[in-house]
């Protein structure tokens, strides 16, 4: 089936400490709580006198450029002065700056040291960030059980990011016994606070059913929309699918196209592939093969296997583009290598003389071994029909373009702190490289 039912069970600290996750150090991050800077003229004298609250606030002013030019080195200086006096928010932000290499060389052990000091004072952000470091094992030993304990402490303090992350661990059975009901419980707590990842995750559980919540498309649509309205591309894609199929909402192809497009414009490959299919089939809107080709190409270039199959089929049949067997075979092979059955089928159906002439990836010996002569009347599988109806997939949903495994085992990407399918993990790595 073509659509994205990706459970984005992701650590929501990606923007906080992506540096120690082997990231780029340019990510934004959350600043710890504390009194807002209101009068820098009076703040500096207090900070010079050793007032730790003033030192923290002055550090924050330089950190985010509030009333002064942004200056990471000065932020680091004032955070350290406050942190040395035991100010937990300053310790937290100092740890974050070490993690992201802001104003100082990236140093994950130092990040963990300062985060632990703040965590010992029950700072929710520090607890969650330290839990993340233990989950990925950077700067500290990898320990899923300890990560879960740290997340729980922060979650019990009401911190929504920790609640989402704890739900992830319960869903996947990492550091805790797998418990879908407990996962749903923590997702709901965070979702009620407006945390978009939790809203999308909770929607997925209602959508799928049998994972802590009974199947309820109406509730799935409700929570997807909450996250979609915040710009969450996965939720936008899944909400679009509900509109396309009429599950939980009245069937409405134009609404489907709108939500797919919003996610697609963010570069979300699932939505791009789905939008290509919608335009190619002319479902609820005029058929536009050129537009379908453009969206399929965007997703295919990100490594999306079903979009690669779409693109191969369009080159093969000359749909929205000049017929080109060489490019068709190229994209079929890309998709087939990732397990796309339609592309595998279409490659087998190509006559040997076509492969011999246009396939630059294999030699004659392989052609004779793998391709059999077929009658001219044999039909190729339309990628768009195949994806839309799910023919031959043996499943009712796809997970980010791939079939679900029973446990939906997601893998942590240490680069950005998100739990992903192995396909997404591989795709994102290729894009970064």
Steps between C-alpha positions, in 0.01 A plus 500: 500500500640834407426718798705604797401334821834584651494491876732789563608369837786739525709651771396860511841619611640499149526878494636512852810284485547394142869583533583211731286284276761566229299788357603826344498728802273749324174384650280722708433397855279569794617739764439407861232678699584807704402860551488686170752768438316830544767759577853427386627823651420376850573135421871540426590663835315225686681236297835668571415485871457123477122473488452162335151574369628812329796307363267235357272760342793690356629174352159435352488850352828438317394146409185598314588861415244658731582871526862435405671348195507123518837392639553135595835561671352763732195279559733216597693729735193615692336158503816354653509764774141420591549127456799502736264639761256214444242674280325205332376681191848636434646151547246366251573760235873468555464128436305573184769735373767235553278250322450726200845655491369853549769735622719202587629185334240226502555284807236238578651382830501862621142536379402194700684628809309829510170341406543250784556784749174661389319165484598438862300813577200358312529732202260343251686607187831374639345168598360458151820605325710270718256220427550563131878478535465169681267372231749568222807430714695815419703657778357241736455121485199395296234388745137482391383412850663809649365709212150380585551585868618851416214554257252383763632748758457783252167365379370489857592868522266558207764558230332417171814406306595247765147359498524449125841336525388272780202399287744413223694268726184327622379457144827351382586311817836671551614525861153402614264213429301573186162634605279667240250622756773673697634647175155635417468642851822702472424610145163629617653698787739671259238538228268678744780754548518559124815298425470428128703178490288353778182606323613326182605189693172481689309542174697213353404273790131580447546456127664162526311358798617214721782710642369632825194656340205358305492596135318829465547693176311800636742540790791433266382785276454726801858455624655500153336835438633640827854411394441588135390850596841541663669410171587141589561343154431140601170596659410707194568201276295263712214747531504533122472124469196495727338760275592298193351180637214651699610346830392707799418796274283544190690398188639816344775482237558873502564497873728204444691688231532806721649309796729293279624818339573666834714205604653465154605864500700424815693240302317202653553212259191298596273793427680573173452141383133505603442833330654359182257210512203730560586721200584204277164335563301824498322412823263784583698746290606527136762247397840665465773259397769768482432603858488136601841447342647801679383380844608142434847621404533704820419198714705260288808718532466466878519122463129426542455153344137534393569839344797349319262241362257773403773687317617187324147425385449853366824486303404152381156601375579860404259645754567866571845463346659380178526120497847396607578130556842565643367726774204268556730206563725712720213597731341155491831357618526759778154410624541125451820504705295634791243224463230672297306206350341694213838615375641151538208369294539764230870430464428132448243585235737708290605315183868395494570721197385808694721413795788419267475839335415730788609342826849627578518334842528134403667289237367245252568206728270635768231581244493143376483370854229723636276594208275265310331569169138606540209553266433853383158489665640478856395811692728707714384596846387860527696631793225742592227238508731262680592747769153639545327166541780320673477207262724216599657671797338266747440790738237765558733783583844615406751643739677788329467317170593157637294215637457493874674242707280363780684698767562805283859494618643846454866586517651800674690731266779646714540791258170669582363295788197363318365150497462395136438207274816347361400643162482854642826449684675396179338776295590775743858377520529504119356852489752622759791333326 
